[in-house]
Amino acid sequence: MSRNATAYVLKKMDWMRVERIWPNGLRYLWTDAFGLVLLVSLYAELGDEKFLDQAEWLVAEVDRVLGRARGVRIGEAPDRDGQYFHYLAVWLYALATLARYLPAYRRKGVDLVRQTHRAFVLPGQGVIWKMKEDLSGPYPGYGLGALDAFDGYISYRCLGEELLRQEIAEMKALIDLSAPELFITQDLGLGMMLWMTHFFPEEEWAVSQRGRCLRQLDAMWQKDSYFCREPELADVKIAFTNYGVSVGLQAVREMPQRVLRLNQFFDSFRSGDEYDREAITHVMSCNSHFPGYFLRDFRGSADPP
């Protein structure tokens, strides 16, 4: 991590804490997953034990506030009930990241898979996008998720190939069903798919999806230095979704100048709505400037040789 990136991230984190935005604000599983990867990455980069302590504190807080008998609630706010599979998957990846230094968290992640997989996954059909909070059935009005099998496949493999062999096989079968016809057009979905392709880049689904996503993103780049939300929504720009695209592009080592330009653009951009102060915006800005362990080959400066 460059000195400028280090200064940016540490300053942003200090500001978020003073403003009670994160990690001392309302819990939200997606944001906390990205934040957990950030904290572990900072520990690897700077060698300061406080970041590992904060990471453990964060996991305990997520358990305390969002943890359920089976699974993890979406968020603390009243309107963030239920469980999203793709949020759980990113949280699983974050736990696998923490397990690099504290191996007990790998078992914690595997236990979470055991709690949730069977409720969400319909073998041969797909993965339910959103479930009721107690996992008793699908959340009314929601169907199957387009990217959820990919999310699970990556997170499960990062947690433990042998421990989750059956679950991984079920996800891979779903990928084989959907990948040939899957064309993503939403900015964050494109970024997350790019990120997922870099873990096993030679697999057929990864090769095809990487090419499709890069071509789609190229068409969605706007001269004002951002990726629009959808191809037909050229004027719609969202900071946190662009930061997700940034992480994906850095994972596959593409469009570095656009990554730089979008970071510069959104550092001063204000949407005029709640997202100006939402934790998801500011935590993911840190991930965009310093993706750390979101990159498969990341090695922190403080890691032993």
N, C-alpha and C positions, 0 to 999 in steps of 0.2 A: 504494500500500500504506500502510495506516495505521501510525503509529508503534508502536502496540501489536503489530500483526502483524509488523513488522520485528523488534522485540525478541524476540518469540516464536520466529520462525524462526531467527534468529542464535543464540539461546540453545540451541535444540534441536540445531542443527548442531554447536555446540561440544561439547555433551554427547555426541552420537553419536560424534564423533571421539575424545574422551577414553575412551569405553567400547569403542572399536574395533568399533562397530556399522556405521557408514557414514560416509564412503566407503572407510574402511580396514578393512572387514570382508570376509566372503565375497561374491564377485560373484554377482548375481542379476539377470537382464536386465530384468525388469519394474521392479524397484526402481531400477536404474541409469537406465532411461529416464525415470522420473518425477524422479529426482534431477538428471539432465542438464537437463531443462526448468527445474527449480528454480534451478540455478546460472546458467543464461543469463538467467532472469528477474531474479535478484538483481543481475546485472551491469547489466541495463537499468534497474533501479530505483535502484541505489546508485552506479553508475558506477565501481565498484572493479574494476580489472583482475584482481585475484586470483581473482575468480569465473570469469572467462573462462579464466584459466590452469588453474583446477581442472576446468573443463569439458573442456578439451583433455586434461588428464591422465586424466580418467575415461574418455574414449573410447579412449585408448591402453591403459588397463588392461583394459577390456572386450575389446578386440582381442587383447591378450596372453593373457588368461585364458580367455575364452569363444569367441574367434574361431576359425572353422574354415575349411577351404579353400572351402567353400560354406556361408555362413550363420553363425549365432551360436548356441551352445549355451544351453540354458535357464538353467543356473546352475552354480556351482562345486562345490557339494556332490555327493557320489556319486549321490544319488537324484534329481538334477536334470539328467539326461541327456536327449538328444533335442532337438528344436526345436519350439517352439510358433509358429504363424503370428501369433497375436495379440500375442505378445511382440515378435516381429520388427517388426510394424507400429507398435507404440508406440515402439520404438527408432528406426524410420525417422522418425517424427514428431519425436522429440527431435533427430535429426541435422538435420532441416529447420529446427528452431528455432535450433540453433547456427549454421547456414548464414546466418542473418540478418546475422551479424557476421563470419563466416569462411566465405566462399562455397565453399571447397574441400570442405566437408562435404556440400554438396548432391550433388556427384559421388560421394562416398563412399556416400551413401544410394542413389543410382541404381544404383551398382554392386552393392549388396546386393540390390536388387530383381532385377537381372539374374541373380544367383546363385541366388535362391530361388523366384521366382514360378512358373516352369514346374514345379518339383517339387511345389508345394503345390496349384496351381490346376487343377481339372478343368473346363474350359469346358462350360457347360450343365448342370453337376451341382453343384459347390460347391468349397469350399476344405477340404483335409485339415487337421484340427485339430492333429495332432501327427505329426511325422516322425521317422524314425531320425536319429541325429546326423549321418551322412554324406549324408542326403537320398536314400538309395537306395530308400526305400519308406516307407509309413505305419508308424508305431509300433504294434506289436501291441495290439489291443484298442481302437483309437481310430478314429472315423469322421470325418464332416464337421462343421465348426464352424458354429454358428448365426449368429454375428456376424462371422465372419472376412472375408467379402466386404466388409462395411461398413468394417471396420478397414483393409483394404487400399485401398479406394477413397479414403478420407479421406487416409491417409498418402501415397499415390501422388500425389494431386492437390496436396498441400502441397509435395511434393518438386519436381514439375515436370510441368505439363500437357502440354507438347510432347514432352519426353523420354520420357514413359511413356504415350503416347496409347493404344497397343494394350492394355497391361496395365490401364489405367483402364477402357477399354471393356469388357474381359472382366469386371472386377469389377462394373461397372454392370449388365451383363446378368444377373449372378447376383443382385444386389440386386433387380432387377425381378422375378425369379422367386420370391424368398423373402419379400420385405417384406410383400406383402398378407396372408400367413397367419402372420406372425411375432408371437407374443405372449411377451414376456419376463417372467419371474417372479422372477428372482434379483436381489438388491440391486445387486451390482457391475455385472452386465450392464445393468441399467436405467440406472445412472449413466453408464456408458460410452456407451450408445446415445444418451442425452440429449446428452452432450458431442459426439458425432459429428453430431447433427442441427443443431447451431448453425453449422456451417461453410457449409452450403448450405441454409438454412432453408426456402426456397421449393420445393425439390424434393419431389415427391409422397411419396416414402418418408419424408422427414424430417418432413413435416407429420403424417402418420399415426402414425409411431412416437413422435413427441414427445407427442402426445395420449395414446396408449396407456400410455407410460411414466409420465407424470404421474399418470394415474388409478390405475395399479397402485401407485405409490409412496405415494400418498395413503392407500390401503387398508392399506399395510404400516407406516405410522407408529405407533409405540407411545408411550404416555403418558409413559414414562420417558425420552423424548427420543432415540430411535434408530429406524432402519429395521431391521426384522427381516430375516433372511436370505432367507426364502421366506414366502409367505402363510400356510402351515400351520405355520410354525416361529416363533411369536410371541416366544418367549423366547430365541431364538438371535440374539445381537448380536456383530458382528465389527467392530473398529475400522477396519481398513484398507478394508473394503468400504464402510462408511459414509462414509469420507473420499472414496472414489471417487464415491459418490452426491452428496456435497457439491460436488465439482468439476463434475459434470454439471448440477446444479441452478443453480450460479452461471453456467454457460455459457449457459443459457436464461433466466436471471434469474427464477427461480421459487423460492418457499418460502424467502425469506431468513431468516425467524425460525427455521425448522427447521434451516437450516444453522448458525446461531448456537448453537442449543440442542444439536445433536449435537456440535459442537466442544467446547462446555463439558462435556457429559456424558463424552465419551471422553478428555478431558484428565486426568480423575481415575479413569477406569474401569481396572480390572485384571482380565484374563481368567484369570489363574492358570496360563497355559500358556506355550509358547514365544513366542507372539505378543507378550507383554509386552516382549520385547527384540528381536524381529525388526526388521530394518531397514525392511521394507515398512510396518510400522505407523507408524514415526516419520518416515520420508521423506514418506509420504502425508499425515501430519498437517500437515506443512509446506505441501504442495500445497493442502490444504483451507483453511488459514488464508491462504495467498497463492498462488492458482492461476496468476498471472502469464501466461506464454505458453500456458497451456492455454486461455485465453480468446482468441478470434479478434481482438478489438479491443483487447487489452492494449497499453498504451504506457507504458513505464517513465518514472519521473520524471527519470532521467538521460539519456534519449534526446534527441537534438537535435530542435528544433522542425521 
